[in-house]
């Protein structure tokens, strides 16, 4: 069967082992932030592009059209009877993107689906792993059954509607099926309570942390479960400091 690897970002793409065969697709979104509405894919992607273009100076709308959207279009047209590997981490940033990519799959295409998670102590990233370790992860990837795939797709629908009760129920099911995601329900509870803003406020108030880079490093060390990138956290930082 043909292998297709859906990667969680360009950082993994740049160091993905050549020894692992298959086509490489990249999710270049941050779906944990911004609107998730849209009556159809075209409207959804237009809303996303408009929001990201306004909220982030770089990379902007042109990048979305050239480098983001084409990857999703390829995901929606994966050949039948492929082996599809989702390379996503346990943090919430990655999980929102994973649910979305899973929602693009045509489950009638007789494909096999797998989730590749980094093991502890690298629970929140592939970056600490050697090529040989990435190869092993691919070999022991977690099969996603038809029932579990349906649950993940429903989880994405619930997340789009911000239906926290349903999100929690489905996330709990996912955490039971995938031990590496055992903390997912508690991560989501913190997220929906905007716990990250409270933490960020406390860090900004710390006189030892006198600029954004130092606050960012402290936040990532203290709260890795969110997986926020520097651009996203900088936006929250600017809001709280009125910059």
KARA-V211786 format. One record per pair of residues at least 6 apart in sequence whose ideal C-beta (glycine too) atoms are under 8 Angstrom apart, sorted by the first residue. I is the first residue (numbers start at 1). GAP is how many residues later the second one is. D is the distance in whole Angstrom. If there is no record, write none. Layout:
# KARA-V211786
i/gap/d
I/GAP/D
I/GAP/D
This chain:
# KARA-V211786
i/gap/d
1/80/6
1/81/6
1/82/5
1/111/7
2/20/7
2/21/7
2/77/6
2/79/7
2/80/5
2/81/7
3/17/8
3/18/6
3/19/3
3/20/7
3/79/7
3/80/5
3/81/8
3/82/7
4/18/6
4/19/5
4/21/7
4/74/5
4/78/5
4/79/7
4/80/5
4/81/7
5/11/7
5/15/7
5/17/5
5/18/7
5/19/5
5/20/7
5/80/5
5/82/6
6/19/5
6/20/8
6/21/6
6/69/6
6/78/7
6/79/7
6/80/5
6/81/7
6/82/8
6/95/5
7/6/5
7/9/7
7/17/6
7/18/7
7/19/5
7/20/7
7/80/5
8/19/6
8/79/6
8/80/5
8/81/6
8/86/5
8/89/7
8/90/8
8/118/8
9/17/7
9/18/7
9/19/7
10/16/6
10/18/7
11/115/8
11/116/7
12/75/6
12/114/5
13/11/6
13/13/5
15/116/8
16/8/6
16/118/7
17/114/4
17/117/5
17/118/6
19/112/7
19/116/6
20/114/7
20/115/6
20/118/5
22/61/8
22/63/7
25/46/5
25/49/6
25/50/6
26/45/5
27/44/7
27/45/8
27/61/8
27/70/5
27/71/8
27/73/8
27/74/6
28/39/6
28/40/5
28/43/7
29/19/7
29/39/6
29/68/6
29/71/7
30/22/8
30/63/7
30/67/8
30/199/7
30/201/8
30/202/6
31/17/8
31/65/4
31/66/5
31/69/5
32/60/6
32/61/5
32/64/4
32/65/8
32/159/8
32/194/8
32/196/8
32/200/8
33/22/8
33/199/6
33/202/8
34/14/7
34/17/4
34/18/7
34/21/7
35/12/5
35/13/7
35/16/6
36/8/8
36/123/7
36/124/4
37/6/8
37/7/7
37/10/6
37/123/7
38/6/3
38/7/7
38/8/7
38/9/5
38/10/8
41/35/8
45/19/8
45/24/6
45/27/7
48/16/7
49/12/5
49/15/4
49/16/7
49/19/8
49/20/8
50/11/7
52/8/8
52/9/7
52/12/6
53/7/5
53/8/4
53/11/7
55/180/7
56/175/6
56/179/8
58/173/8
59/8/8
72/29/8
72/32/6
75/26/6
75/29/5
75/30/7
76/28/5
76/30/7
78/6/6
78/27/7
78/28/7
78/31/7
78/33/6
79/30/8
80/29/4
80/30/5
80/31/7
81/28/7
81/29/5
81/30/6
82/27/8
82/29/5
82/30/8
83/28/7
83/29/5
83/31/7
84/21/7
84/27/5
84/28/7
84/29/5
84/30/7
85/29/5
85/30/8
85/31/5
85/53/7
85/56/6
86/12/6
86/15/6
86/16/7
86/27/7
86/28/7
86/29/5
86/30/7
86/58/8
87/29/5
87/39/7
88/6/4
88/7/7
88/9/7
88/10/4
88/13/8
88/27/7
88/28/8
88/29/7
89/6/8
89/28/7
89/29/6
89/34/8
89/35/6
89/36/6
89/37/7
89/138/7
90/27/6
90/28/8
90/33/5
90/34/6
90/90/6
90/91/6
90/93/7
90/94/7
90/135/8
91/33/5
91/96/8
91/133/6
91/134/6
91/135/6
91/136/3
92/95/5
92/96/7
92/99/6
92/133/6
92/134/5
92/135/6
93/133/7
93/134/3
93/135/6
93/136/7
93/139/8
94/133/6
95/86/8
95/89/7
95/92/8
96/63/7
98/17/8
98/54/8
99/53/6
99/54/8
99/56/5
99/57/4
99/60/6
100/56/6
102/11/8
102/42/8
102/47/6
102/50/5
102/51/6
102/54/7
103/49/8
103/50/5
103/53/4
103/54/7
105/6/7
105/8/7
105/44/7
105/48/8
107/39/7
107/42/6
107/43/7
107/46/8
112/31/7
113/30/7
113/31/4
113/36/6
114/27/4
114/28/6
114/29/6
114/30/6
115/26/7
115/27/5
115/29/6
115/63/7
116/21/5
116/22/6
116/25/5
116/26/8
117/20/8
117/25/7
117/61/7
117/63/4
117/64/7
118/6/7
118/7/6
118/8/5
118/10/8
118/11/6
118/19/7
119/18/7
119/61/7
121/7/8
122/6/4
122/7/6
123/57/7
123/101/8
124/100/5
124/101/7
124/103/6
126/8/7
129/8/7
142/36/6
142/38/8
144/8/7
148/26/7
148/29/5
151/19/6
151/22/5
151/23/6
151/26/8
152/18/8
152/22/7
154/12/8
154/16/6
155/12/7
155/15/4
155/16/6
155/19/7
158/8/4
158/9/5
158/12/6
159/8/6
164/24/8
164/28/5
167/21/6
167/25/8
168/17/6
168/20/6
168/21/7
171/13/5
171/14/5
171/17/5
172/12/8
172/13/5
174/7/6
174/10/6
175/6/5
175/7/5
175/8/7
175/9/5
175/10/6
183/42/7
187/38/5
187/39/8
190/6/7
190/35/7
191/35/7
196/23/8
196/27/6
196/30/6
196/32/7
196/40/7
197/39/7
197/43/7
199/20/7
199/23/7
199/24/6
200/15/7
200/19/6
200/33/7
200/36/6
200/37/7
200/40/6
201/39/6
203/6/6
203/12/5
203/15/5
203/16/6
203/19/8
204/11/6
204/33/7
204/36/6
204/37/6
206/12/8
208/6/8
209/6/5
209/9/6
212/22/6
212/25/5
215/22/6
216/14/6
216/17/6
216/18/7
216/21/8
219/9/7
219/14/6
220/8/8
228/8/8
237/6/8
